[in-house]
Amino acid sequence: MRIDDILARLPPIQPVDREWIAKAEARQLSLTKPPGSLGRLEDIANRIVAIQQTLSPRADAALVIVFAGDHGVTAEGVAPYPSAVTAQMVANFLAGGAAVNALATVAGAGVTVVDIGVASEAAPAAGVGGRRVARGTRNMARESAMTCEETTAAIVVGIEQGLEAAARVEMIGLGEMGIGNSTAASAITAALTGLPPAAVTGRGTGADDAMLRRKIAVIEETLRQRQPDARDGLDVLAKVGGLEIAGLVGVVLAGAATRRVVVTDGFIATAAAAIALRLCPAAGDYLFAAHRSSEPGHAALLQLIGQEPLLDLRMRLGEGTGAALAFGVIRAAVAAFTRMATFASAGVSDRPA
């Protein structure tokens, strides 16, 4: 399946209309505040006006979609935790015991868990959405992580989940869980940016110095062996990506096609967003970067996709935790835009022109 075949499943993804940005900017000037005094909150609101094409935007309903998948590259000793932790964390998400559950509750947001590639012989747990494409990826150090068919199937699962979410919410947050996925995200980042793996690879779930050196060496050798084509997002994804990352690519595309606010999380989710933009650059107009991860490759990805993070709290957990926190900032921006009085309605004197 080619990218055109995948995108044919969706309404056309169009860049936002700059005229709506201009309309929003004009309204901002009429509100009872000095021009620009709410800083980036004004920019956020203006972008959402353009996304939704209305001067009465909404950001009430929100959902974090957490995709879970395992990575065969863990056989190379690149992560301190065993792959079994992925399935265990899926159960924890479903029980409401993970960090993203706690933060989503505070944000008044839902959490959907999708087992798209957990390496378990047991069937996906009750309450899990979507479908499992495979029981984890192959070891990308030895062969491509996924076949072309698995890659596109996982993207389609993400599209299906994104479309379901878009029917219910205005904001979709990207979440993931997968032991070894920071190795995949680092390989994706190096492939897309051309930066050396040592510059974009961090400790993930807590690698010590020796494991970090091993992780970098594995990525370097993988890129030499696989030679992913940076111009072809599907090629990069298949060779060095992950099933959960592919699922998130689909969510980004579906969110953009349905004019929803799509909030990335940290390093792994942003790697998925970068792949989505390589497939369809116009999808970038619908993205908001939740936060800046302490993983070294995240800054390079944020620059690549042209996003300035809303928060910087030295987080590096993943799961969609940053997205859950960012929902509140986005809602605040929309509330200021829609609920503030204008100078005329409040009887407040505006400054002279």
RAPE-V879317 format. One record per residue. N is the residue number from 0. RES is the residue in one letter. OMEGA is omega in whole degrees, -180 to 180 (none if undefined). D_FIRST is the distance of its C-alpha to the first C-alpha in Angstrom with 1 decimal. Layout:
n->N res->RES omega->OMEGA d_first->D_FIRST
n->N res->RES omega->OMEGA d_first->D_FIRST
This chain:
n->0 res->M omega->178 d_first->0.0
n->1 res->R omega->180 d_first->3.8
n->2 res->I omega->178 d_first->6.8
n->3 res->D omega->178 d_first->8.1
n->4 res->D omega->179 d_first->6.0
n->5 res->I omega->-178 d_first->7.1
n->6 res->L omega->179 d_first->10.4
n->7 res->A omega->178 d_first->10.9
n->8 res->R omega->-172 d_first->11.7
n->9 res->L omega->167 d_first->14.6
n->10 res->P omega->-179 d_first->17.7
n->11 res->P omega->177 d_first->17.8
n->12 res->I omega->-176 d_first->18.7
n->13 res->Q omega->171 d_first->21.9
n->14 res->P omega->178 d_first->24.3
n->15 res->V omega->-179 d_first->27.4
n->16 res->D omega->-178 d_first->30.3
n->17 res->R omega->178 d_first->33.0
n->18 res->E omega->177 d_first->35.6
n->19 res->W omega->174 d_first->35.1
n->20 res->I omega->180 d_first->35.8
n->21 res->A omega->178 d_first->39.0
n->22 res->K omega->179 d_first->40.0
n->23 res->A omega->179 d_first->39.6
n->24 res->E omega->179 d_first->41.6
n->25 res->A omega->178 d_first->44.3
n->26 res->R omega->179 d_first->44.6
n->27 res->Q omega->-179 d_first->44.9
n->28 res->L omega->-179 d_first->47.9
n->29 res->S omega->-176 d_first->49.6
n->30 res->L omega->-173 d_first->49.4
n->31 res->T omega->179 d_first->52.5
n->32 res->K omega->173 d_first->51.7
n->33 res->P omega->-179 d_first->52.1
n->34 res->P omega->178 d_first->49.2
n->35 res->G omega->-173 d_first->46.5
n->36 res->S omega->176 d_first->48.5
n->37 res->L omega->171 d_first->45.6
n->38 res->G omega->-175 d_first->43.6
n->39 res->R omega->176 d_first->40.0
n->40 res->L omega->178 d_first->40.3
n->41 res->E omega->179 d_first->40.7
n->42 res->D omega->180 d_first->37.6
n->43 res->I omega->-179 d_first->35.6
n->44 res->A omega->-179 d_first->37.0
n->45 res->N omega->179 d_first->36.4
n->46 res->R omega->-179 d_first->32.7
n->47 res->I omega->173 d_first->32.4
n->48 res->V omega->-179 d_first->34.4
n->49 res->A omega->179 d_first->31.9
n->50 res->I omega->-175 d_first->28.9
n->51 res->Q omega->179 d_first->30.6
n->52 res->Q omega->177 d_first->32.4
n->53 res->T omega->174 d_first->35.7
n->54 res->L omega->173 d_first->39.0
n->55 res->S omega->-177 d_first->39.1
n->56 res->P omega->179 d_first->36.1
n->57 res->R omega->175 d_first->35.6
n->58 res->A omega->-175 d_first->34.5
n->59 res->D omega->-174 d_first->36.0
n->60 res->A omega->-177 d_first->33.3
n->61 res->A omega->-179 d_first->31.1
n->62 res->L omega->170 d_first->28.9
n->63 res->V omega->176 d_first->27.6
n->64 res->I omega->-178 d_first->24.5
n->65 res->V omega->177 d_first->24.8
n->66 res->F omega->-179 d_first->21.8
n->67 res->A omega->178 d_first->23.1
n->68 res->G omega->-180 d_first->21.6
n->69 res->D omega->-174 d_first->23.2
n->70 res->H omega->180 d_first->22.9
n->71 res->G omega->-178 d_first->23.7
n->72 res->V omega->177 d_first->25.3
n->73 res->T omega->177 d_first->28.3
n->74 res->A omega->-180 d_first->29.5
n->75 res->E omega->178 d_first->30.5
n->76 res->G omega->-177 d_first->33.1
n->77 res->V omega->-178 d_first->31.5
n->78 res->A omega->-178 d_first->32.3
n->79 res->P omega->-178 d_first->35.7
n->80 res->Y omega->178 d_first->34.4
n->81 res->P omega->-180 d_first->33.0
n->82 res->S omega->-180 d_first->29.5
n->83 res->A omega->-179 d_first->31.5
n->84 res->V omega->-180 d_first->32.2
n->85 res->T omega->179 d_first->28.7
n->86 res->A omega->179 d_first->29.3
n->87 res->Q omega->179 d_first->32.9
n->88 res->M omega->174 d_first->31.9
n->89 res->V omega->177 d_first->29.5
n->90 res->A omega->179 d_first->32.7
n->91 res->N omega->176 d_first->34.6
n->92 res->F omega->-177 d_first->32.3
n->93 res->L omega->179 d_first->32.6
n->94 res->A omega->179 d_first->36.4
n->95 res->G omega->-173 d_first->36.6
n->96 res->G omega->-178 d_first->38.0
n->97 res->A omega->180 d_first->35.7
n->98 res->A omega->-179 d_first->36.4
n->99 res->V omega->176 d_first->33.6
n->100 res->N omega->-179 d_first->35.2
n->101 res->A omega->-177 d_first->38.5
n->102 res->L omega->177 d_first->37.4
n->103 res->A omega->177 d_first->35.3
n->104 res->T omega->177 d_first->38.4
n->105 res->V omega->-179 d_first->40.4
n->106 res->A omega->-176 d_first->37.8
n->107 res->G omega->-177 d_first->37.8
n->108 res->A omega->176 d_first->34.0
n->109 res->G omega->175 d_first->32.1
n->110 res->V omega->173 d_first->30.0
n->111 res->T omega->-179 d_first->27.0
n->112 res->V omega->-178 d_first->25.9
n->113 res->V omega->173 d_first->22.5
n->114 res->D omega->-178 d_first->22.3
n->115 res->I omega->-177 d_first->18.7
n->116 res->G omega->179 d_first->19.6
n->117 res->V omega->-177 d_first->23.3
n->118 res->A omega->-179 d_first->24.6
n->119 res->S omega->176 d_first->26.8
n->120 res->E omega->177 d_first->27.4
n->121 res->A omega->177 d_first->28.8
n->122 res->A omega->176 d_first->26.8
n->123 res->P omega->-176 d_first->25.9
n->124 res->A omega->175 d_first->29.2
n->125 res->A omega->-179 d_first->30.3
n->126 res->G omega->179 d_first->29.6
n->127 res->V omega->180 d_first->26.2
n->128 res->G omega->175 d_first->23.4
n->129 res->G omega->179 d_first->19.7
n->130 res->R omega->-180 d_first->18.7
n->131 res->R omega->-179 d_first->18.6
n->132 res->V omega->179 d_first->15.3
n->133 res->A omega->177 d_first->17.4
n->134 res->R omega->-180 d_first->21.0
n->135 res->G omega->177 d_first->20.6
n->136 res->T omega->171 d_first->18.8
n->137 res->R omega->178 d_first->20.1
n->138 res->N omega->-175 d_first->22.8
n->139 res->M omega->176 d_first->21.2
n->140 res->A omega->-178 d_first->24.6
n->141 res->R omega->-180 d_first->24.1
n->142 res->E omega->178 d_first->20.3
n->143 res->S omega->-177 d_first->17.1
n->144 res->A omega->-178 d_first->17.2
n->145 res->M omega->169 d_first->13.8
n->146 res->T omega->176 d_first->11.3
n->147 res->C omega->-180 d_first->7.7
n->148 res->E omega->178 d_first->7.2
n->149 res->E omega->-179 d_first->10.2
n->150 res->T omega->-178 d_first->9.4
n->151 res->T omega->177 d_first->6.6
n->152 res->A omega->180 d_first->9.0
n->153 res->A omega->176 d_first->11.8
n->154 res->I omega->179 d_first->10.8
n->155 res->V omega->175 d_first->10.5
n->156 res->V omega->178 d_first->13.9
n->157 res->G omega->177 d_first->15.2
n->158 res->I omega->180 d_first->14.4
n->159 res->E omega->179 d_first->16.2
n->160 res->Q omega->179 d_first->19.1
n->161 res->G omega->179 d_first->19.3
n->162 res->L omega->177 d_first->19.7
n->163 res->E omega->180 d_first->22.2
n->164 res->A omega->-177 d_first->24.1
n->165 res->A omega->178 d_first->24.1
n->166 res->A omega->-173 d_first->25.9
n->167 res->R omega->-172 d_first->28.7
n->168 res->V omega->175 d_first->29.2
n->169 res->E omega->-177 d_first->29.6
n->170 res->M omega->179 d_first->28.7
n->171 res->I omega->178 d_first->25.9
n->172 res->G omega->-179 d_first->26.5
n->173 res->L omega->178 d_first->24.2
n->174 res->G omega->-179 d_first->25.4
n->175 res->E omega->173 d_first->24.5
n->176 res->M omega->178 d_first->26.2
n->177 res->G omega->177 d_first->25.4
n->178 res->I omega->-178 d_first->27.9
n->179 res->G omega->-173 d_first->26.7
n->180 res->N omega->174 d_first->24.4
n->181 res->S omega->174 d_first->26.7
n->182 res->T omega->177 d_first->26.1
n->183 res->A omega->-179 d_first->22.4
n->184 res->A omega->178 d_first->23.1
n->185 res->S omega->178 d_first->25.7
n->186 res->A omega->177 d_first->23.3
n->187 res->I omega->-178 d_first->20.8
n->188 res->T omega->179 d_first->23.8
n->189 res->A omega->-179 d_first->25.2
n->190 res->A omega->-176 d_first->22.0
n->191 res->L omega->-174 d_first->21.5
n->192 res->T omega->-174 d_first->25.2
n->193 res->G omega->178 d_first->26.5
n->194 res->L omega->178 d_first->29.3
n->195 res->P omega->-180 d_first->30.7
n->196 res->P omega->-179 d_first->29.7
n->197 res->A omega->-178 d_first->33.3
n->198 res->A omega->-173 d_first->33.3
n->199 res->V omega->-177 d_first->30.4
n->200 res->T omega->180 d_first->31.0
n->201 res->G omega->-172 d_first->33.3
n->202 res->R omega->177 d_first->34.8
n->203 res->G omega->-178 d_first->32.3
n->204 res->T omega->174 d_first->34.0
n->205 res->G omega->179 d_first->37.1
n->206 res->A omega->174 d_first->36.8
n->207 res->D omega->-175 d_first->40.2
n->208 res->D omega->-178 d_first->40.9
n->209 res->A omega->180 d_first->40.2
n->210 res->M omega->178 d_first->36.9
n->211 res->L omega->177 d_first->35.8
n->212 res->R omega->178 d_first->36.7
n->213 res->R omega->-180 d_first->34.7
n->214 res->K omega->179 d_first->31.7
n->215 res->I omega->-179 d_first->31.8
n->216 res->A omega->179 d_first->32.3
n->217 res->V omega->180 d_first->29.3
n->218 res->I omega->179 d_first->27.1
n->219 res->E omega->-179 d_first->28.7
n->220 res->E omega->178 d_first->28.2
n->221 res->T omega->-180 d_first->24.6
n->222 res->L omega->176 d_first->23.8
n->223 res->R omega->-177 d_first->25.8
n->224 res->Q omega->-173 d_first->24.0
n->225 res->R omega->-180 d_first->20.4
n->226 res->Q omega->179 d_first->20.7
n->227 res->P omega->-178 d_first->17.8
n->228 res->D omega->-176 d_first->17.1
n->229 res->A omega->180 d_first->18.6
n->230 res->R omega->-173 d_first->17.1
n->231 res->D omega->-177 d_first->13.4
n->232 res->G omega->180 d_first->13.2
n->233 res->L omega->179 d_first->10.0
n->234 res->D omega->178 d_first->12.0
n->235 res->V omega->-177 d_first->15.1
n->236 res->L omega->-178 d_first->13.8
n->237 res->A omega->-174 d_first->12.5
n->238 res->K omega->-174 d_first->15.7
n->239 res->V omega->-176 d_first->18.3
n->240 res->G omega->-178 d_first->17.2
n->241 res->G omega->-179 d_first->17.5
n->242 res->L omega->179 d_first->16.1
n->243 res->E omega->176 d_first->18.5
n->244 res->I omega->177 d_first->17.7
n->245 res->A omega->177 d_first->14.0
n->246 res->G omega->179 d_first->15.4
n->247 res->L omega->174 d_first->17.7
n->248 res->V omega->179 d_first->15.1
n->249 res->G omega->178 d_first->13.9
n->250 res->V omega->178 d_first->17.6
n->251 res->V omega->-179 d_first->18.3
n->252 res->L omega->180 d_first->15.8
n->253 res->A omega->179 d_first->17.1
n->254 res->G omega->179 d_first->20.6
n->255 res->A omega->-179 d_first->20.5
n->256 res->A omega->-178 d_first->19.1
n->257 res->T omega->178 d_first->22.0
n->258 res->R omega->175 d_first->24.5
n->259 res->R omega->173 d_first->25.4
n->260 res->V omega->-180 d_first->27.1
n->261 res->V omega->-175 d_first->24.8
n->262 res->V omega->177 d_first->27.0
n->263 res->T omega->177 d_first->25.9
n->264 res->D omega->-176 d_first->27.9
n->265 res->G omega->-170 d_first->28.7
n->266 res->F omega->-175 d_first->27.2
n->267 res->I omega->180 d_first->24.2
n->268 res->A omega->179 d_first->23.2
n->269 res->T omega->173 d_first->23.7
n->270 res->A omega->176 d_first->21.5
n->271 res->A omega->179 d_first->18.7
n->272 res->A omega->179 d_first->19.9
n->273 res->A omega->176 d_first->20.0
n->274 res->I omega->-179 d_first->16.3
n->275 res->A omega->180 d_first->15.6
n->276 res->L omega->175 d_first->17.9
n->277 res->R omega->178 d_first->16.4
n->278 res->L omega->-177 d_first->13.2
n->279 res->C omega->-175 d_first->15.5
n->280 res->P omega->-178 d_first->19.2
n->281 res->A omega->179 d_first->20.6
n->282 res->A omega->-179 d_first->19.8
n->283 res->G omega->-179 d_first->22.7
n->284 res->D omega->-176 d_first->25.3
n->285 res->Y omega->-176 d_first->24.8
n->286 res->L omega->168 d_first->25.3
n->287 res->F omega->179 d_first->28.6
n->288 res->A omega->-175 d_first->29.3
n->289 res->A omega->-174 d_first->31.5
n->290 res->H omega->177 d_first->33.3
n->291 res->R omega->179 d_first->33.8
n->292 res->S omega->175 d_first->33.2
n->293 res->S omega->174 d_first->35.7
n->294 res->E omega->-172 d_first->32.9
n->295 res->P omega->-179 d_first->33.4
n->296 res->G omega->-174 d_first->29.7
n->297 res->H omega->180 d_first->29.6
n->298 res->A omega->179 d_first->31.7
n->299 res->A omega->179 d_first->29.5
n->300 res->L omega->179 d_first->26.4
n->301 res->L omega->177 d_first->28.5
n->302 res->Q omega->-179 d_first->29.5
n->303 res->L omega->-178 d_first->26.1
n->304 res->I omega->175 d_first->24.9
n->305 res->G omega->-177 d_first->28.3
n->306 res->Q omega->172 d_first->29.6
n->307 res->E omega->-175 d_first->33.1
n->308 res->P omega->179 d_first->33.4
n->309 res->L omega->-175 d_first->35.5
n->310 res->L omega->174 d_first->37.3
n->311 res->D omega->-174 d_first->38.3
n->312 res->L omega->180 d_first->39.8
n->313 res->R omega->179 d_first->39.0
n->314 res->M omega->175 d_first->36.5
n->315 res->R omega->-176 d_first->33.9
n->316 res->L omega->-171 d_first->33.2
n->317 res->G omega->179 d_first->29.7
n->318 res->E omega->-171 d_first->29.0
n->319 res->G omega->-177 d_first->28.9
n->320 res->T omega->178 d_first->32.7
n->321 res->G omega->178 d_first->32.7
n->322 res->A omega->180 d_first->30.7
n->323 res->A omega->178 d_first->33.2
n->324 res->L omega->-177 d_first->36.1
n->325 res->A omega->179 d_first->34.6
n->326 res->F omega->-178 d_first->34.3
n->327 res->G omega->178 d_first->38.1
n->328 res->V omega->-179 d_first->38.3
n->329 res->I omega->178 d_first->35.8
n->330 res->R omega->179 d_first->37.9
n->331 res->A omega->179 d_first->41.0
n->332 res->A omega->180 d_first->39.8
n->333 res->V omega->180 d_first->38.9
n->334 res->A omega->179 d_first->42.3
n->335 res->A omega->-178 d_first->44.3
n->336 res->F omega->-172 d_first->42.6
n->337 res->T omega->-172 d_first->43.1
n->338 res->R omega->179 d_first->46.4
n->339 res->M omega->175 d_first->48.6
n->340 res->A omega->171 d_first->51.3
n->341 res->T omega->177 d_first->51.6
n->342 res->F omega->-177 d_first->54.8
n->343 res->A omega->-176 d_first->55.8
n->344 res->S omega->-179 d_first->55.2
n->345 res->A omega->-177 d_first->56.9
n->346 res->G omega->180 d_first->59.8
n->347 res->V omega->-180 d_first->59.2
n->348 res->S omega->174 d_first->60.2
n->349 res->D omega->177 d_first->57.4
n->350 res->R omega->-179 d_first->58.3
n->351 res->P omega->179 d_first->59.6
n->352 res->A omega->none d_first->57.1
